[in-house]
Amino acid sequence: MMINDFPSLVRARRQEIDREIQAMQLQAGRQMRRPGRITRSVVQAFGRLGTVLVSVGRRLECYAYRITGQSDGLQTAG
């Protein structure tokens, strides 16, 4: 069958590509799906943990800077 109009040709090609993609997914043994509830929870928990670790690290840097500054001051005075 010959398709003469462009929109029908585009639609047919898109359907063909969709069928190829579905066939490849079935061959791979996995279907495209959204992450599960547990996966989302784990990702959120690690995100929060990372945020906490960054804030703690920044605080420690501030303390280290103050301690270093005080020890430098003591060394020059002594």
C-alpha positions as CSV (number, residue, x, y, z in Angstrom):
1,M,0.0,0.0,0.0
2,M,1.4,3.4,-1.0
3,I,0.8,6.3,1.4
4,N,0.7,9.6,-0.5
5,D,-0.1,12.2,2.1
6,F,2.6,13.3,4.5
7,P,0.6,13.2,7.8
8,S,-0.4,9.6,7.2
9,L,3.2,8.7,6.4
10,V,4.4,10.4,9.6
11,R,1.7,8.6,11.7
12,A,2.6,5.2,10.1
13,R,6.3,5.7,10.8
14,R,5.7,6.7,14.4
15,Q,3.5,3.6,15.0
16,E,6.3,1.5,13.5
17,I,8.9,3.0,15.8
18,D,6.6,2.5,18.8
19,R,6.2,-1.1,17.9
20,E,10.0,-1.6,17.6
21,I,10.5,0.1,20.9
22,Q,7.9,-2.2,22.6
23,A,9.5,-5.3,21.0
24,M,13.0,-4.3,22.3
25,Q,11.6,-3.7,25.8
26,L,10.0,-7.1,25.8
27,Q,13.2,-8.7,24.6
28,A,15.1,-7.1,27.3
29,G,12.6,-8.5,29.8
30,R,11.8,-5.2,31.4
31,Q,8.9,-2.8,31.0
32,M,9.3,1.0,31.3
33,R,7.8,1.9,34.6
34,R,8.0,4.6,37.3
35,P,10.2,3.9,40.3
36,G,8.4,2.2,43.2
37,R,7.5,3.7,46.5
38,I,10.5,2.2,48.3
39,T,12.9,3.5,45.7
40,R,11.5,7.0,45.9
41,S,11.7,6.8,49.7
42,V,15.3,5.7,49.6
43,V,16.3,8.5,47.2
44,Q,14.6,11.1,49.3
45,A,16.3,9.8,52.5
46,F,19.7,9.9,50.8
47,G,19.0,13.4,49.6
48,R,18.1,14.5,53.1
49,L,21.2,12.8,54.5
50,G,23.4,14.5,51.9
51,T,21.9,17.9,52.9
52,V,22.6,17.2,56.6
53,L,26.2,16.1,55.9
54,V,26.9,19.2,53.8
55,S,25.5,21.5,56.6
56,V,27.6,19.7,59.2
57,G,30.7,19.9,57.0
58,R,30.2,23.6,56.7
59,R,29.9,24.0,60.4
60,L,33.0,22.0,61.0
61,E,34.9,24.1,58.5
62,C,33.8,27.2,60.4
63,Y,35.0,25.7,63.7
64,A,38.3,24.6,62.1
65,Y,38.9,28.1,60.8
66,R,38.2,29.6,64.2
67,I,40.5,27.1,65.9
68,T,43.3,27.6,63.3
69,G,42.9,31.4,63.6
70,Q,43.2,31.2,67.4
71,S,46.1,28.8,67.4
72,D,47.9,31.1,64.8
73,G,47.3,34.0,67.1
74,L,48.7,32.2,70.1
75,Q,51.8,31.1,68.2
76,T,52.7,34.6,67.1
77,A,52.1,36.0,70.6
78,G,54.2,33.2,72.2
